[in-house]
Each structure stands twice: as C-alpha cells, then as structure tokens.
Amino acid sequence: MSELAEQVSLPPEAQQPQEEPAAAEVPVQESRGAIAEWTVTILLLLFLTSFLVQAFVIPSGSMEDTLLIGDHVLVDKLAYSPSGVVSRVLLPYRAPRDGDIIVFRYPVDISENFVKRVIGMPGDRIRIINKIVYRNGVRLNEPYAYHKTDFIEPYRDNFPGEPTTTLAEPARNMLQYNVVNGELVVPPDKYFAMGDNRDFSLDSRYWGFVPRENIIGKPLMIYWSFAAQQDQMPDRFDLRHVIDVGEHFFTRTRWKRTLMFIHGYYKN
C-alpha cells in the first residue's frame, strides 16, 4: 500500500495552478490503483478458496445421519499430507486414518465428488458379517452406522462375497486380486470407504478402493443446511431450485445444524 501511495502522489510543481493537465491525471491513476487492489484481492480470495477450503453440498443420503441431504459443508483441503517429505514438515498435514470422513474424486468418474468414511487403511483386512464390520479380526464400534432395513443382502451385508449386482470394473478387480482367506486386504496407497447409511450407500463395495491421490480433503463444518429430497438437489444451476430455496429459506433451513463442526470417529 505504501508503494502505491507513492506512485499516485504529485510532485511539488504539479500542485501549481498552471499545471492543470497533471492534476487531471490523478483520478485516472487512483482509479487504476483501486482496480489493481480489487483484482489482487479477488485473485487471492479465489486462490485461498480453491487451495485451503472448498464448499460442497451433500446431494444424497449415503452418509445419513451424520450428513444429510442439503447440508452445505466447507471442506478442509489442507487436512491430509501429500506425497513428499518437505510438505509434510512445513504444512499442518497428516495422513487419512480409520474413522475419517473424506471427500474424494469418484474413482469411476473423477468429475464427480463423493463423501464417505474411511473404514480400511493400507494393510487393513476388512470383512462384513451380517452387517457387522470387522477390521483386522476385531469388530468395529460404529455408533455412526445407520441400518434402515433388517433384510440381509448377501453381497452387501456379507462382504467380500459373490456379487449379486453389477459392479464397476475396479470393484471386480478388487475382489479378484485383494481377497485373502475371506478378507479384503487394502493395498498400499488405497483406502476402503463406506457410507454411514450402510443399506443405501454406493461405496467401495461396489466401485473399489479410493486411491490416495483422489482424496480432496475432509468436511470441516456445515455452514448451512436446507431440508430437501435427493431429487431436489440439482448437480448444476437450476432456477427452480433457487426459487424453492427463496420461498422456503426460513422454514426449511435446519438451524440447529448451521455452523456445526464435523468430526471423525476414532474409538474403535
């Protein structure tokens, strides 16, 4: 700011009445300086928004009741350590761990972002028996898990096993190459992720592991929550949705969830 002030200040001779042309240039210079300031500010905000945090909206019920359809969340993109020794020392990063909720690029289509919970880290052995998850032979304590049905679906609830539905190719490869003695072994630099709404979650059981490089960050806070159905959450700008929000902002905003922090669970 001090350098900018020096650039637009006038020399003594320019302050004389006869020097009208020089005086007329001042508003132009000040205008350019203001434009430059705003340009830099906007660029910095865009950089910080894309580099530090990013806003997402939850479009489906796969993470109920932890995250609900219509929760608008801020995602911490500095949470996890990238590969490289220097970055891990200089920045407040850490590796993902069991129990974390993560946002990541969908392995089958990286243009889509998913949110799930880490159930298995590299080297972990995963098995599901009658809806109960076991990791490395130990039953998990999962107070966040939500089962909407009592029905046992063979593949979904007794995993790994023979698929009863069409799987994505990465999931077929996972079953072929990573099952040992009836347990799924998570390979290096991969994570096994599941939704908290276990009976209605499209997760690693159906499309395979989450590669480390696909992980964007972890949800930090719900900054706004608007009650909506899954078919009311468009994946792009929709004027009808904007009108719906405007008409029902006060009645369908979940005020108790506003500014609510999101935490993982690590007491297994």
Wavefront OBJ file of the C-alpha trace (Angstrom):
o trace
v 0.000 0.000 0.000
v 2.872 2.456 0.726
v 4.364 1.906 -2.735
v 1.002 2.526 -4.345
v 0.618 5.796 -2.446
v 3.999 6.959 -3.686
v 3.057 6.235 -7.269
v -0.078 8.396 -7.232
v 1.343 11.330 -5.170
v 2.115 14.511 -7.122
v 5.480 16.315 -7.221
v 5.511 19.913 -5.866
v 5.433 21.559 -9.309
v 2.325 19.580 -10.241
v 0.462 21.249 -7.398
v 0.690 24.733 -9.041
v -2.483 26.072 -10.667
v -0.888 26.304 -14.119
v -0.252 22.575 -14.193
v -3.878 21.555 -14.842
v -3.068 18.592 -17.139
v -1.013 16.923 -14.409
v -3.815 17.417 -11.873
v -6.303 15.886 -14.283
v -4.301 12.670 -14.381
v -4.776 11.957 -10.686
v -8.251 10.358 -10.850
v -7.079 8.078 -13.659
v -4.111 6.862 -11.614
v -6.208 6.437 -8.485
v -8.803 4.533 -10.467
v -6.172 2.218 -11.846
v -4.753 1.709 -8.374
v -8.167 0.784 -6.986
v -8.764 -1.649 -9.836
v -5.383 -3.249 -9.181
v -6.170 -3.606 -5.470
v -9.524 -5.263 -6.133
v -8.025 -7.510 -8.783
v -5.335 -8.744 -6.402
v -7.890 -9.190 -3.608
v -10.228 -11.225 -5.791
v -7.383 -13.372 -7.093
v -6.180 -14.037 -3.547
v -9.689 -14.983 -2.404
v -10.115 -17.328 -5.345
v -6.717 -18.872 -4.646
v -7.367 -19.319 -0.942
v -10.851 -20.696 -1.580
v -9.572 -23.290 -4.022
v -6.389 -24.098 -2.097
v -7.472 -24.022 1.546
v -11.197 -24.756 1.686
v -13.932 -25.609 -0.769
v -17.699 -25.585 -0.462
v -19.732 -28.694 -1.246
v -23.366 -29.686 -0.878
v -24.466 -33.188 0.154
v -26.725 -34.497 -2.658
v -27.620 -37.977 -1.356
v -28.461 -39.841 1.832
v -25.499 -42.240 1.825
v -23.967 -40.571 4.904
v -27.146 -40.281 6.990
v -27.466 -39.473 9.816
v -24.020 -37.901 10.026
v -24.510 -35.772 6.921
v -27.951 -35.069 5.495
v -29.171 -34.220 2.022
v -28.930 -30.450 1.720
v -26.048 -29.986 4.161
v -23.694 -27.362 2.751
v -20.202 -28.098 4.019
v -16.777 -26.495 3.954
v -14.049 -28.985 3.123
v -10.576 -28.611 4.594
v -8.194 -29.222 1.693
v -5.075 -28.932 3.872
v -6.044 -31.811 6.145
v -4.027 -34.587 4.550
v -0.398 -34.859 3.672
v 0.585 -35.032 0.011
v 3.483 -37.202 -1.008
v 6.796 -35.561 -0.201
v 8.851 -35.106 2.966
v 9.184 -31.317 2.784
v 5.469 -30.573 2.519
v 4.707 -32.781 5.495
v 7.175 -30.839 7.652
v 6.228 -27.324 6.558
v 2.433 -27.638 6.445
v -0.101 -28.959 9.013
v -0.884 -32.139 7.118
v -1.486 -35.708 8.230
v -2.396 -38.945 6.505
v -6.031 -40.118 6.377
v -6.906 -42.562 9.115
v -9.665 -45.001 10.010
v -12.804 -43.159 11.062
v -12.152 -40.023 8.996
v -14.876 -38.646 6.763
v -13.291 -37.810 3.417
v -14.255 -36.012 0.228
v -12.693 -37.518 -2.882
v -12.944 -37.776 -6.636
v -15.118 -40.747 -7.551
v -12.686 -43.369 -8.938
v -15.052 -44.370 -11.738
v -15.647 -40.763 -12.835
v -13.249 -38.196 -11.362
v -15.519 -35.332 -12.446
v -17.800 -36.330 -9.540
v -17.021 -35.833 -5.852
v -18.084 -38.341 -3.193
v -18.081 -38.208 0.588
v -17.669 -41.388 2.673
v -15.975 -42.637 5.829
v -12.610 -44.384 5.869
v -13.119 -47.941 7.091
v -9.880 -49.514 5.908
v -6.371 -48.081 5.507
v -3.475 -49.621 3.583
v -2.735 -53.046 5.052
v -6.059 -53.390 6.882
v -8.111 -56.570 6.497
v -11.844 -55.929 6.085
v -14.757 -58.306 6.424
v -18.510 -57.763 6.914
v -20.632 -60.479 8.530
v -24.391 -59.899 8.755
v -23.929 -56.102 8.551
v -21.194 -56.087 11.219
v -17.823 -54.740 10.084
v -14.624 -56.412 11.248
v -11.222 -54.841 10.740
v -8.131 -56.970 11.292
v -10.342 -59.534 13.034
v -11.826 -57.018 15.504
v -15.463 -55.961 15.440
v -15.754 -52.210 14.919
v -17.628 -49.988 17.323
v -19.674 -47.892 14.898
v -22.229 -45.627 16.603
v -22.405 -43.609 13.369
v -23.572 -46.565 11.231
v -27.242 -46.489 10.245
v -29.232 -49.531 9.071
v -32.669 -48.848 7.627
v -33.564 -52.482 6.942
v -33.265 -55.791 8.768
v -33.039 -57.679 5.483
v -29.681 -59.351 4.835
v -28.475 -58.844 1.287
v -25.805 -61.481 0.594
v -23.117 -59.340 -1.033
v -23.794 -56.013 0.686
v -24.014 -57.422 4.208
v -21.599 -60.367 3.939
v -18.565 -58.913 2.239
v -16.444 -59.880 0.381
v -18.512 -62.462 -1.418
v -20.166 -63.357 -4.665
v -21.634 -60.187 -6.252
v -25.397 -60.055 -6.552
v -25.386 -56.923 -8.696
v -23.292 -55.354 -11.436
v -20.030 -53.935 -10.110
v -17.696 -51.320 -11.545
v -14.509 -52.746 -13.026
v -12.283 -51.536 -10.137
v -14.537 -53.424 -7.713
v -14.311 -56.604 -9.795
v -10.523 -56.286 -9.796
v -10.596 -55.676 -6.050
v -12.446 -58.940 -5.460
v -10.168 -60.838 -7.801
v -6.789 -59.645 -6.547
v -7.227 -58.366 -2.979
v -9.214 -61.044 -1.146
v -7.149 -63.328 1.097
v -8.719 -66.010 3.293
v -12.145 -64.424 3.021
v -10.939 -60.945 3.959
v -10.343 -57.900 1.790
v -6.765 -56.655 2.131
v -6.372 -52.948 1.389
v -3.330 -52.376 -0.858
v -0.745 -49.569 -0.493
v -1.923 -46.026 -1.248
v -5.562 -47.145 -1.294
v -8.467 -46.752 1.143
v -11.691 -48.677 1.680
v -14.586 -46.272 2.256
v -18.242 -46.766 3.169
v -21.251 -44.552 3.755
v -22.750 -44.375 7.239
v -26.153 -45.264 5.759
v -24.968 -48.808 5.175
v -28.052 -50.260 3.473
v -28.243 -47.436 0.918
v -24.688 -46.447 0.116
v -22.845 -46.720 -3.166
v -19.362 -47.195 -1.765
v -16.147 -49.224 -2.036
v -18.112 -52.448 -2.010
v -19.420 -51.526 -5.459
v -16.677 -49.441 -7.098
v -13.464 -50.406 -5.352
v -10.783 -48.609 -3.395
v -10.236 -44.860 -3.101
v -6.758 -44.012 -4.463
v -4.774 -41.698 -2.188
v -4.376 -39.141 -4.980
v -8.173 -38.869 -5.338
v -8.685 -37.574 -1.803
v -9.513 -33.848 -1.753
v -9.907 -33.259 1.974
v -12.292 -33.707 4.858
v -15.526 -31.899 5.750
v -14.814 -29.306 8.396
v -18.129 -27.620 9.115
v -21.755 -27.411 7.989
v -22.199 -23.712 7.243
v -25.841 -24.084 6.151
v -28.352 -26.930 5.941
v -31.508 -26.860 3.826
v -34.028 -29.707 4.074
v -34.501 -31.267 0.640
v -35.067 -34.582 -1.093
v -32.403 -36.197 -3.271
v -34.302 -35.407 -6.473
v -34.444 -31.747 -5.393
v -30.651 -31.365 -5.352
v -29.554 -30.455 -8.897
v -25.942 -31.091 -9.920
v -25.829 -27.714 -11.687
v -27.581 -24.339 -11.565
v -31.351 -24.776 -11.578
v -33.661 -21.756 -11.408
v -36.448 -23.839 -9.869
v -34.167 -24.853 -7.015
v -33.182 -21.209 -6.442
v -36.854 -20.218 -6.282
v -37.598 -23.120 -3.931
v -34.820 -22.014 -1.571
v -36.042 -18.431 -1.683
v -39.615 -19.412 -0.833
v -38.731 -21.820 1.975
v -35.433 -20.471 3.307
v -36.680 -19.813 6.847
v -38.989 -22.806 7.179
v -36.680 -25.489 5.753
v -33.323 -24.277 6.979
v -32.066 -26.695 9.635
v -30.935 -24.021 12.066
v -29.527 -26.493 14.624
v -27.088 -27.824 12.028
v -25.846 -24.386 10.965
v -22.165 -23.846 11.847
v -21.926 -27.396 13.191
v -18.437 -28.900 13.132
v -17.905 -32.359 11.642
v -15.655 -34.860 13.382
v -14.352 -38.324 12.602
v -14.656 -41.242 14.986
v -11.546 -42.925 16.347
v -12.648 -45.079 19.317
v -12.680 -48.450 17.600
l 1 2 3 4 5 6 7 8 9 10 11 12 13 14 15 16 17 18 19 20 21 22 23 24 25 26 27 28 29 30 31 32 33 34 35 36 37 38 39 40 41 42 43 44 45 46 47 48 49 50 51 52 53 54 55 56 57 58 59 60 61 62 63 64 65 66 67 68 69 70 71 72 73 74 75 76 77 78 79 80 81 82 83 84 85 86 87 88 89 90 91 92 93 94 95 96 97 98 99 100 101 102 103 104 105 106 107 108 109 110 111 112 113 114 115 116 117 118 119 120 121 122 123 124 125 126 127 128 129 130 131 132 133 134 135 136 137 138 139 140 141 142 143 144 145 146 147 148 149 150 151 152 153 154 155 156 157 158 159 160 161 162 163 164 165 166 167 168 169 170 171 172 173 174 175 176 177 178 179 180 181 182 183 184 185 186 187 188 189 190 191 192 193 194 195 196 197 198 199 200 201 202 203 204 205 206 207 208 209 210 211 212 213 214 215 216 217 218 219 220 221 222 223 224 225 226 227 228 229 230 231 232 233 234 235 236 237 238 239 240 241 242 243 244 245 246 247 248 249 250 251 252 253 254 255 256 257 258 259 260 261 262 263 264 265 266 267 268
